[in-house]
């Protein structure tokens, strides 16, 4: 009788990937990143265990939205105070902090529990082309 394999987080071999988001659609890039940081591309994927890899995203400011989402997409935050609701368009968010566009999209695609919070820490997003992770020898990944 075969036993079901269950991966252990401390035994997982982790890799580093670099994804260039230049002229790529935000949602499609986020979907690929979410699969990488969750480990769904590996044969040892286990839903209750962190089997994912580390992902570095560069050129986040050059990622695009399709259609009219750049002006019509609305991001809302609430401070839990009366009148503390703030709205921001994707255009304004790109000017303020372009990394948040990709981070927010990926965050919505990982589990909303302590495992998802652990997995999202393996995502590093940078607006420009430079990143401080050269020592990890990341592999460029084409989307």
C-alpha positions as CSV (number, residue, x, y, z in Angstrom):
1,X,0.0,0.0,0.0
2,X,1.4,3.4,-1.0
3,X,1.5,6.2,1.5
4,X,0.6,9.8,0.6
5,X,3.6,12.1,0.3
6,X,3.5,15.3,2.4
7,X,6.3,17.8,2.1
8,X,7.9,19.4,5.1
9,X,8.8,23.1,4.9
10,X,12.3,22.6,6.3
11,X,13.2,20.0,3.6
12,X,12.1,22.1,0.6
13,X,14.8,23.3,-1.8
14,X,14.1,27.0,-2.5
15,X,15.1,28.9,-5.6
16,X,15.2,32.5,-6.5
17,X,13.5,33.9,-9.6
18,X,13.6,37.3,-11.3
19,X,10.5,38.4,-13.3
20,X,10.6,41.5,-15.5
21,X,7.2,43.1,-15.5
22,X,8.0,45.6,-18.3
23,X,5.0,45.8,-20.6
24,X,3.3,42.8,-19.0
25,X,-0.3,42.7,-17.8
26,X,-0.5,43.1,-14.0
27,X,-3.0,40.2,-13.4
28,X,-1.1,37.7,-15.6
29,X,2.2,38.5,-13.9
30,X,0.5,38.3,-10.5
31,X,-1.0,34.9,-11.3
32,X,2.5,33.5,-12.3
33,X,4.1,35.0,-9.2
34,X,1.4,33.5,-6.9
35,X,2.0,30.1,-8.2
36,X,5.7,30.4,-7.7
37,X,5.6,31.6,-4.1
38,X,3.0,29.0,-3.2
39,X,5.0,26.2,-4.9
40,X,2.3,25.0,-7.2
41,X,4.8,24.5,-10.0
42,X,6.6,21.8,-8.1
43,X,5.8,18.1,-7.9
44,X,6.1,18.2,-4.1
45,X,3.3,20.8,-3.7
46,X,1.4,20.4,-0.5
47,X,-1.5,22.8,0.2
48,X,-0.9,23.1,4.0
49,X,2.9,23.6,3.7
50,X,5.0,26.4,2.4
51,X,6.8,24.8,-0.6
52,X,7.3,27.9,-2.7
53,X,10.2,29.8,-4.1
54,X,11.4,33.4,-3.7
55,X,10.4,35.8,-6.4
56,X,12.0,39.2,-7.3
57,X,9.9,41.5,-9.6
58,X,11.6,44.3,-11.4
59,X,10.2,47.2,-13.5
60,X,6.9,47.2,-11.5
61,X,6.2,50.7,-12.6
62,X,6.1,49.6,-16.3
63,X,3.5,46.9,-15.8
64,X,0.3,47.7,-17.7
65,X,-3.5,47.3,-17.2
66,X,-5.8,46.3,-20.0
67,X,-8.8,48.4,-21.0
68,X,-9.6,51.4,-18.9
69,X,-8.5,50.0,-15.6
70,X,-5.6,52.5,-15.3
71,X,-8.2,55.3,-14.6
72,X,-11.3,53.4,-13.5
73,X,-9.8,50.8,-11.1
74,X,-10.3,52.0,-7.5
75,X,-8.3,51.0,-4.5
76,X,-10.1,51.6,-1.1
77,X,-8.5,51.7,2.3
78,X,-10.3,52.2,5.7
79,X,-8.6,53.4,8.9
80,X,-11.5,52.2,11.2
81,X,-12.3,55.8,12.2
82,X,-15.4,57.7,11.2
83,X,-14.8,59.2,7.8
84,X,-11.6,57.3,7.4
85,X,-12.4,55.8,4.0
86,X,-9.8,56.7,1.3
87,X,-10.1,56.0,-2.5
88,X,-7.2,55.9,-4.9
89,X,-7.1,55.2,-8.6
90,X,-4.5,52.9,-10.2
91,X,-3.0,55.9,-11.9
92,X,-2.4,57.7,-8.6
93,X,-1.1,54.6,-6.9
94,X,1.4,54.1,-9.8
95,X,2.7,57.6,-9.2
96,X,2.9,57.2,-5.4
97,X,4.2,53.6,-5.0
98,X,4.1,51.4,-8.2
99,X,5.2,48.3,-6.2
100,X,1.8,48.2,-4.5
101,X,0.0,47.4,-7.8
102,X,1.8,44.0,-8.1
103,X,1.9,43.3,-4.4
104,X,-1.8,43.9,-3.9
105,X,-2.7,41.7,-6.9
106,X,-0.5,38.8,-5.6
107,X,-1.7,39.2,-2.1
108,X,-5.3,38.6,-3.3
109,X,-4.2,35.3,-4.9
110,X,-2.6,33.6,-1.9
111,X,-4.5,32.1,1.0
112,X,-5.9,34.6,3.5
113,X,-4.4,33.0,6.6
114,X,-1.1,32.6,8.4
115,X,0.3,30.4,5.6
116,X,-0.5,33.1,3.0
117,X,1.2,35.8,5.2
118,X,4.3,33.6,5.4
119,X,4.3,33.0,1.6
120,X,3.8,36.7,0.7
121,X,7.1,37.5,2.5
122,X,9.0,35.7,-0.3
123,X,7.9,38.3,-2.8
124,X,10.3,41.3,-3.5
125,X,8.9,44.0,-5.8
126,X,11.0,46.9,-7.1
127,X,9.9,49.8,-9.3
128,X,13.1,50.0,-11.3
129,X,15.6,47.5,-12.8
130,X,17.9,47.3,-9.8
131,X,17.6,44.9,-6.9
132,X,19.8,44.0,-4.0
133,X,19.5,40.2,-4.4
134,X,22.4,39.4,-6.7
135,X,24.1,37.3,-4.1
136,X,21.2,34.8,-4.3
137,X,22.0,34.2,-8.0
138,X,18.3,34.5,-9.1
139,X,17.2,32.9,-12.4
140,X,15.5,35.1,-14.9
141,X,12.0,33.7,-15.7
142,X,10.2,34.8,-18.9
143,X,6.4,35.1,-18.8
